[in-house]
């Protein structure tokens, strides 16, 4: 069955970097648009970055120039490289296949 497993979250100081991974099984990531979303406490879940099946990428304005979404077809995994992290990036980050399946999320906390 379809499964998405996120990893790589943690506690990081402002200005630091993290790389999130989303390991997929039950389907081929290169055949779908794949997205990273985040949900801060008390807020709605919002789209952070998306990569299409053709490899085209798009980002929320709040992360443009700092985050990079990528895909490793051999590992069937999606990544989110997060640089210059800010306290307002603190959230649970989720991976999503298209408009359907979600992963269980990974916590990112940016704090000194």
Helices and strands as residue ranges (DSSP letters): E 3-7, E 10-12, E 18-25, G 29-31, E 34-39, E 46-51, E 57-59, E 67-72, E 77-82, G 87-89, E 91-97, E 106-110
